Amino acid sequence: MFEEESGLDVELRSGKDLEFANQIVEEGTDSPADVFLTENSPAMSIVDNAGLFAELPESATASIPEQYVPADRKWTGFLARSTVAMYNTDSMTEADMPASIMDFAEPEWKGRVAFSPTGADFQAIVSAVLALEGEEATAAWLQGLKDNGVIVQNNLVVMQSVDSGEVDAGIAYSYYWYRDRQENGTDSDSSALHFFGNQDPGAFLSVSGAGILASSEHQAAAEEFVTWLTGTEAQQAMAESYALEYPLNPDAALNPDVKPFDELEPPEVDVASLNGPQVTDLMTAAGLL
């Protein structure tokens, strides 16, 4: 869409958030990248902390709520995903679900809750737990999950494991479930979503980020792209896409079958404070990576 409207050519290179962040830091001012986009924001902080982003123009952040834009305005959020617990409706009810995601580390959940520690999604959730609960509590939570949880390959397998009854519950983002329901319900027909409320870490909203490299040789085009990305047209197109993720521009509306954005009760987390490297260290120490 952007190429058609702008007349500019965009070369897209895809990969994993943290791998690309570390690559860009290694490349430094010689990076060939113009714009860096990530699914989860901790990777944005790695590049920002290295001083490699240019400050965004006001036009790129004007339509995004302040809580999703770091104070230094070096990058911006543009989409969000809500953390949830999926549960098997044959073995569980909503009333059986814990009040906090922290409770999944308790022995009563041994062998009953699935999660995927190697994915950037789960690591972003851990970064929120770290920011909200501190290092000691996060380390204990991770150890409890290692001892009592069921480790699976990715979030799709989390959903499938819950739906098949292999486990009672699973930690993931909501859009996996909504997407499957919209397609055919094959992997979600025996499960439901539990949204943690009361600003619990389990209600964390993970933000996708966009930033412009200060070393970019195409600053004007990069600014045009990020401004377009956060604008209503692009945000609405993403809201109507296969992703079923929440647009952050309030003028864009998501599928009405998805829990409304304003009904979520996420904790207040400084998006710039989410610490990917420390999360990796803690998860490695717990034997999860």
C-alpha positions as CSV (number, residue, x, y, z in Angstrom):
1,M,0.0,0.0,0.0
2,F,2.8,2.4,0.9
3,E,4.7,1.8,-2.3
4,E,1.5,2.4,-4.4
5,E,0.7,5.6,-2.6
6,S,4.2,7.1,-2.2
7,G,5.8,5.9,-5.4
8,L,8.8,4.8,-3.3
9,D,10.4,1.3,-3.4
10,V,10.6,-0.6,-0.2
11,E,13.0,-3.5,0.3
12,L,11.8,-5.7,3.2
13,R,14.1,-8.0,5.2
14,S,12.4,-10.2,7.8
15,G,13.9,-11.9,10.8
16,K,13.7,-12.3,14.6
17,D,13.4,-9.2,16.7
18,L,16.4,-9.6,19.0
19,E,18.6,-11.0,16.3
20,F,18.0,-8.0,14.1
21,A,18.4,-5.6,17.0
22,N,21.8,-7.1,17.9
23,Q,22.8,-7.1,14.2
24,I,22.0,-3.4,13.9
25,V,24.0,-2.6,17.0
26,E,26.9,-4.5,15.6
27,E,26.6,-2.7,12.3
28,G,26.4,0.7,14.0
29,T,26.4,3.7,11.7
30,D,27.2,1.4,8.8
31,S,23.8,-0.4,9.0
32,P,22.1,-0.5,5.6
33,A,18.7,-0.3,7.3
34,D,16.5,2.8,7.1
35,V,13.6,1.7,9.4
36,F,13.5,-1.0,12.0
37,L,10.1,-2.6,12.8
38,T,9.7,-5.2,15.6
39,E,6.8,-7.3,16.7
40,N,7.7,-6.8,20.4
41,S,9.3,-3.7,21.8
42,P,12.2,-4.9,23.9
43,A,14.3,-5.2,20.8
44,M,13.6,-1.5,20.0
45,S,15.2,-0.6,23.4
46,I,18.4,-2.4,22.5
47,V,18.8,-0.2,19.4
48,D,17.6,2.9,21.2
49,N,20.0,2.4,24.1
50,A,22.9,2.1,21.6
51,G,22.0,5.6,20.4
52,L,21.2,4.5,16.8
53,F,17.7,6.0,16.3
54,A,16.9,9.4,15.0
55,E,14.2,11.4,16.7
56,L,10.8,10.9,15.0
57,P,8.9,13.8,13.5
58,E,5.8,15.0,15.3
59,S,3.8,13.7,12.4
60,A,4.8,10.1,13.1
61,T,3.7,10.1,16.7
62,A,0.8,12.5,16.7
63,S,-1.9,9.8,16.4
64,I,-0.4,7.4,18.9
65,P,-1.3,7.6,22.6
66,E,1.6,8.9,24.7
67,Q,2.0,5.7,26.8
68,Y,3.1,3.9,23.6
69,V,5.8,6.4,22.6
70,P,9.1,6.5,24.6
71,A,9.9,9.8,26.3
72,D,12.9,10.3,23.9
73,R,10.6,10.0,20.9
74,K,13.2,7.9,19.1
75,W,10.6,5.2,18.2
76,T,6.9,4.6,18.4
77,G,4.4,1.8,19.0
78,F,2.0,1.1,16.2
79,L,0.3,-2.2,17.1
80,A,-0.4,-4.1,20.3
81,R,-1.2,-7.6,21.4
82,S,-2.9,-8.6,24.7
83,T,-1.5,-11.3,26.9
84,V,-4.1,-13.9,27.9
85,A,-4.5,-17.3,29.3
86,M,-6.3,-19.9,27.1
87,Y,-8.2,-22.6,28.9
88,N,-9.8,-25.9,27.9
89,T,-13.6,-25.5,28.3
90,D,-14.1,-29.3,28.9
91,S,-11.9,-29.3,32.0
92,M,-12.1,-25.7,33.2
93,T,-14.4,-22.8,33.7
94,E,-13.6,-19.1,33.9
95,A,-14.0,-19.3,37.7
96,D,-11.2,-21.9,37.8
97,M,-8.7,-19.5,36.3
98,P,-6.1,-17.7,38.5
99,A,-6.4,-14.1,39.5
100,S,-2.8,-13.4,38.3
101,I,-0.5,-14.9,35.7
102,M,2.0,-15.2,38.5
103,D,-0.1,-18.0,40.0
104,F,0.8,-20.3,37.1
105,A,4.2,-20.9,38.7
106,E,2.5,-22.6,41.7
107,P,2.7,-26.4,42.2
108,E,-1.1,-26.7,41.8
109,W,-0.5,-26.0,38.1
110,K,2.1,-28.7,37.6
111,G,1.7,-30.3,34.2
112,R,-1.4,-28.2,33.5
113,V,-0.1,-24.9,31.8
114,A,1.7,-24.7,28.5
115,F,4.0,-21.9,27.4
116,S,6.7,-21.2,24.7
117,P,9.8,-19.7,26.4
118,T,11.9,-19.5,23.2
119,G,9.6,-17.1,21.4
120,A,9.9,-13.3,21.4
121,D,6.2,-13.2,22.5
122,F,6.8,-14.9,25.8
123,Q,10.0,-13.1,26.4
124,A,8.2,-9.8,26.0
125,I,5.7,-10.9,28.7
126,V,8.6,-11.8,31.0
127,S,10.0,-8.3,30.4
128,A,6.7,-6.8,31.7
129,V,6.8,-9.1,34.8
130,L,10.4,-7.9,35.4
131,A,9.4,-4.2,35.1
132,L,6.4,-4.6,37.3
133,E,7.5,-7.2,39.9
134,G,11.3,-6.9,40.0
135,E,14.1,-9.3,39.4
136,E,13.7,-11.5,42.5
137,A,10.0,-12.2,41.9
138,T,10.6,-12.7,38.1
139,A,13.3,-15.2,38.8
140,A,11.1,-17.1,41.2
141,W,8.2,-17.0,38.7
142,L,10.4,-18.4,35.9
143,Q,11.7,-21.1,38.1
144,G,8.2,-22.1,39.1
145,L,7.2,-22.2,35.4
146,K,10.2,-24.3,34.6
147,D,9.4,-26.8,37.4
148,N,5.6,-26.9,36.9
149,G,4.8,-25.8,33.3
150,V,4.7,-27.6,30.0
151,I,7.2,-26.2,27.5
152,V,6.1,-26.3,23.8
153,Q,7.5,-25.1,20.5
154,N,5.4,-21.9,19.9
155,N,2.1,-20.1,20.6
156,L,0.2,-22.1,18.0
157,V,1.2,-25.3,19.9
158,V,0.2,-23.6,23.1
159,M,-3.3,-23.1,21.7
160,Q,-3.5,-26.6,20.2
161,S,-2.3,-28.2,23.5
162,V,-5.1,-26.4,25.4
163,D,-7.7,-27.2,22.8
164,S,-6.9,-30.9,22.7
165,G,-6.9,-31.1,26.5
166,E,-3.3,-32.0,26.8
167,V,-3.1,-29.1,29.3
168,D,-5.8,-27.1,31.1
169,A,-4.4,-23.7,30.2
170,G,-1.7,-21.9,28.3
171,I,0.0,-18.5,28.2
172,A,-0.1,-16.6,24.8
173,Y,-1.4,-13.5,23.0
174,S,-5.1,-13.3,22.3
175,Y,-4.9,-12.9,18.5
176,Y,-3.8,-16.5,17.9
177,W,-7.2,-17.7,19.3
178,Y,-9.2,-15.0,17.5
179,R,-7.5,-15.7,14.2
180,D,-8.3,-19.4,14.5
181,R,-11.9,-18.7,15.4
182,Q,-12.2,-16.5,12.3
183,E,-10.7,-19.1,10.0
184,N,-12.3,-22.4,11.1
185,G,-12.0,-22.9,14.8
186,T,-10.2,-26.2,14.4
187,D,-7.6,-25.4,17.1
188,S,-9.9,-23.3,19.3
189,D,-13.3,-24.9,19.5
190,S,-12.8,-26.5,22.9
191,S,-11.1,-23.5,24.5
192,A,-11.8,-19.9,25.6
193,L,-9.8,-16.8,26.6
194,H,-9.2,-15.6,30.1
195,F,-8.2,-11.9,30.2
196,F,-6.4,-11.0,33.4
197,G,-7.6,-7.6,34.8
198,N,-6.7,-5.2,37.5
199,Q,-3.4,-4.2,35.8
200,D,-2.0,-7.6,36.4
201,P,1.3,-8.5,34.6
202,G,-0.9,-11.1,32.8
203,A,-2.9,-8.2,31.2
204,F,0.3,-6.8,29.6
205,L,0.0,-5.2,26.2
206,S,3.0,-5.9,24.0
207,V,3.7,-3.2,21.5
208,S,5.1,-3.4,18.0
209,G,7.7,-0.6,17.4
210,A,8.9,1.5,14.5
211,G,12.1,3.6,14.5
212,I,14.3,5.3,11.9
213,L,18.0,4.7,12.0
214,A,20.0,7.9,12.4
215,S,22.5,6.5,9.8
216,S,19.7,6.1,7.2
217,E,20.6,7.7,3.8
218,H,16.9,8.1,3.1
219,Q,15.6,10.1,6.1
220,A,12.8,11.9,4.3
221,A,11.4,8.7,2.9
222,A,11.8,6.9,6.2
223,E,9.9,9.7,8.0
224,E,7.2,9.5,5.3
225,F,6.8,5.8,5.9
226,V,6.6,5.8,9.7
227,T,4.1,8.7,9.5
228,W,2.0,6.7,7.1
229,L,2.3,3.6,9.3
230,T,0.7,5.4,12.3
231,G,-1.9,7.2,10.2
232,T,-5.5,6.1,10.1
233,E,-5.5,4.5,6.7
234,A,-2.6,2.1,7.4
235,Q,-3.8,1.5,10.9
236,Q,-7.3,0.5,9.7
237,A,-5.8,-1.7,7.0
238,M,-3.8,-3.5,9.7
239,A,-6.8,-3.8,11.9
240,E,-8.7,-5.5,9.1
241,S,-5.8,-7.8,8.2
242,Y,-5.1,-11.4,9.1
243,A,-3.1,-10.3,12.1
244,L,-6.1,-9.3,14.3
245,E,-3.8,-7.2,16.4
246,Y,-4.9,-3.9,18.1
247,P,-4.2,-0.7,16.2
248,L,-2.8,2.0,18.5
249,N,-4.3,4.9,16.5
250,P,-7.7,5.4,18.2
251,D,-9.3,6.3,14.9
252,A,-8.9,2.7,13.6
253,A,-11.3,0.0,14.7
254,L,-10.6,-3.7,15.1
255,N,-12.9,-6.6,14.3
256,P,-16.0,-6.3,16.6
257,D,-15.6,-10.0,17.6
258,V,-12.4,-9.2,19.4
259,K,-12.5,-7.9,22.9
260,P,-12.5,-4.0,22.6
261,F,-9.3,-2.2,23.3
262,D,-10.9,0.1,25.9
263,E,-12.1,-2.9,27.9
264,L,-8.6,-4.2,28.5
265,E,-7.0,-3.5,31.9
266,P,-3.3,-3.5,31.1
267,P,-0.7,-2.5,33.7
268,E,1.2,0.8,33.2
269,V,4.6,-0.2,31.8
270,D,7.1,2.2,30.4
271,V,7.7,0.7,26.9
272,A,11.3,2.1,26.9
273,S,12.1,0.2,30.1
274,L,11.5,-3.3,28.9
275,N,14.9,-5.1,29.2
276,G,15.4,-7.8,26.6
277,P,19.0,-8.7,27.6
278,Q,18.2,-9.0,31.3
279,V,15.2,-11.2,30.5
280,T,17.4,-13.5,28.4
281,D,19.8,-13.8,31.4
282,L,17.0,-14.6,33.8
283,M,15.5,-17.2,31.5
284,T,18.9,-18.8,30.9
285,A,19.5,-19.0,34.6
286,A,16.1,-20.7,35.0
287,G,17.0,-23.2,32.3
288,L,14.4,-22.0,29.9
289,L,16.8,-20.9,27.2
